[in-house]
């Protein structure tokens, strides 16, 4: 009898162990960052990468969060009030803790935002905060950062005074630029106030996240672990997915090649999500050749954007103007149709304008990253421009983190990337080009353009506001600091049981409430 009890105990122990192992396996989500590791986990540094934005949503909690319907809902904030003129928002914080046990305070929001707006800060997306009173002036150093319209009235109350009315403030507050920080100037993050915390970070290898037991809404967290790998080769990542060692391949974390898209579509395993990202070919207007608007127009006229969209990028629709139609709707001009004869005329006029001939024209270098299909885009551009215009084009491959940094510094000639607004408004994209700043990759400005966009910022009549922004876009389409190619659709795949994730407007994915349904 004693031996039977011992065997039964061993069986129960083994069975429980297996159950625990199975539960842990099915509740772990494995992801891949094809573009490589992140420079840091500081929210300000995470703003420029979709993978960074996505991981930020697991580690931090802002005043709001974008839900599955695409709307901003209160999370870190319990309630808010708006002044009658729409220029002042007062938020009451929800009780929440950092992972080290310290309370989340209104002063930590104030300090983090003002750090981003400090002239000495290297935050590249501080411009998103310019809707706040004196924010832009403080970033320029014209007024002390203490005069910015961000004020902690007490430990749990935050007041935000705006430069101009913006009903889209709640959407912006869901982004990492608006997350609180205990020590804003430190790049090494030791505590997190979101659904997950960092368990292991092996630089260049993997990141392991585990649930934050002190998170205010920890009961909504449906995963025991998130494991992120750094596999650059898309074929390797896809092979791991097929072996069930990766749970997610595809955008926005690990782009799929054209062949993979076709295979998954045939297997009926392909998921999609439309997003108003635009694929733009950036032209560095500080380059002697690309300083000519006519040469930029010639490059544009030599391209068949439908061919690029259908055969290389896949999933989006050709852009016949600078911005996606869902952001700003005007009649598209014929300038965006392929016209080889006109392209050659524009090139000749541009060369005469800058004093060059085709024979002494220096090679234009197209820089591309290792992301899926970017090399094919670069090769298409090279072939089209050399064939139609007869100008020398060279290709150069760069690791994405390096390329992105060079775009911000203007250290490139031609390069392409997806860009999207962080909230559903054309202003966020257009105002990037008012001044020379890290987000103005083409290094292009125009006095009339700047005047139109600035006037639109303060215009309260919505019809007049859209008219001003449309005029600004029309001017941009004539000057062409970048060549619009297509909108985007996020294609991805994952196990059938994965649910609860959602996307924000820019295309970042939020796994904070993800789970494997039916296998808990």
Secondary structure as GFF3:
##gff-version 3
##sequence-region A 1 520
A	DSSP	alpha_helix	2	26	.	.	.	ID=ss1
A	DSSP	beta_strand	28	32	.	.	.	ID=ss2
A	DSSP	three_ten_helix	45	48	.	.	.	ID=ss3
A	DSSP	alpha_helix	50	59	.	.	.	ID=ss4
A	DSSP	beta_strand	64	66	.	.	.	ID=ss5
A	DSSP	beta_strand	72	74	.	.	.	ID=ss6
A	DSSP	beta_strand	77	82	.	.	.	ID=ss7
A	DSSP	beta_strand	88	93	.	.	.	ID=ss8
A	DSSP	alpha_helix	106	116	.	.	.	ID=ss9
A	DSSP	three_ten_helix	126	129	.	.	.	ID=ss10
A	DSSP	alpha_helix	135	140	.	.	.	ID=ss11
A	DSSP	three_ten_helix	145	147	.	.	.	ID=ss12
A	DSSP	beta_strand	150	154	.	.	.	ID=ss13
A	DSSP	beta_strand	157	161	.	.	.	ID=ss14
A	DSSP	alpha_helix	169	172	.	.	.	ID=ss15
A	DSSP	three_ten_helix	176	178	.	.	.	ID=ss16
A	DSSP	beta_strand	196	202	.	.	.	ID=ss17
A	DSSP	beta_strand	206	211	.	.	.	ID=ss18
A	DSSP	three_ten_helix	218	220	.	.	.	ID=ss19
A	DSSP	beta_strand	225	229	.	.	.	ID=ss20
A	DSSP	alpha_helix	234	242	.	.	.	ID=ss21
A	DSSP	beta_strand	248	250	.	.	.	ID=ss22
A	DSSP	alpha_helix	258	266	.	.	.	ID=ss23
A	DSSP	beta_strand	271	283	.	.	.	ID=ss24
A	DSSP	alpha_helix	293	301	.	.	.	ID=ss25
A	DSSP	alpha_helix	305	308	.	.	.	ID=ss26
A	DSSP	pi_helix	309	313	.	.	.	ID=ss27
A	DSSP	three_ten_helix	334	336	.	.	.	ID=ss28
A	DSSP	alpha_helix	340	354	.	.	.	ID=ss29
A	DSSP	beta_strand	364	368	.	.	.	ID=ss30
A	DSSP	alpha_helix	374	389	.	.	.	ID=ss31
A	DSSP	beta_strand	393	397	.	.	.	ID=ss32
A	DSSP	alpha_helix	400	409	.	.	.	ID=ss33
A	DSSP	beta_strand	414	419	.	.	.	ID=ss34
A	DSSP	alpha_helix	427	430	.	.	.	ID=ss35
A	DSSP	three_ten_helix	431	433	.	.	.	ID=ss36
A	DSSP	alpha_helix	447	458	.	.	.	ID=ss37
A	DSSP	alpha_helix	462	479	.	.	.	ID=ss38
A	DSSP	beta_strand	482	494	.	.	.	ID=ss39
A	DSSP	beta_strand	498	499	.	.	.	ID=ss40
A	DSSP	beta_strand	502	503	.	.	.	ID=ss41
A	DSSP	beta_strand	509	510	.	.	.	ID=ss42
A	DSSP	beta_strand	515	516	.	.	.	ID=ss43
###
